[in-house]
Amino acid sequence: MFMTNHNRWTVESAQKATEKGALRKWLVNYLKNEGNNLKLAQTVEESTDKMKIEPPKMMLLSRMKIMVGPPGSKRKWIDKDWGKNIEKFVKLIESGWSPPPIIVTDFWKPGISITDGNHRYEALKKIGYKKYWAIQLRNKNKITDLESSPAQGSG
């Protein structure tokens, strides 16, 4: 689960991919590699007619719905090593690592759900961030937006 090349998958590299018109390719490559989320990578790759990918933007963490959690939580997916994994991310962030954008979607339920980045989200919240960069996967048949801020930084 843990990063082998965490300097490659940054907010800045996602922004550069956006400028070049290659955000979908960046996202698929990230998910197939460091993101370790092959099912989502395949969905993003194959859903060009159904899915719009919004460029990275600063979003309020409080508006995102977390989907993974520790045993005993009522989340959609369970991670038996939740606490240990969160602590690893906290240490990485505190040592200067800038996590990739959180990937959110409006596909599942009303509201915005995290589809990749649940551990990053939890670590960022634990450290005290209120906002972080996110890439939103939108159902082209639905309009949902998350409050955002053009301001950069943690917060």
Secondary structure, 3 states (H helix, E strand, C coil): CCCCCCCCCCHHHHHHHHHCCCHHHHHHHHHHCCCCCHHHHHHHHHCCCCEEECCCEEEEHHHEECCEECCCCCCCEECCCHHHHHHHHHHHHHCCCCCCCEEEECCCCCCEEEEECHHHHHHHHHHCCCEEEEEEEEECCCCCCCCEECCCCCC
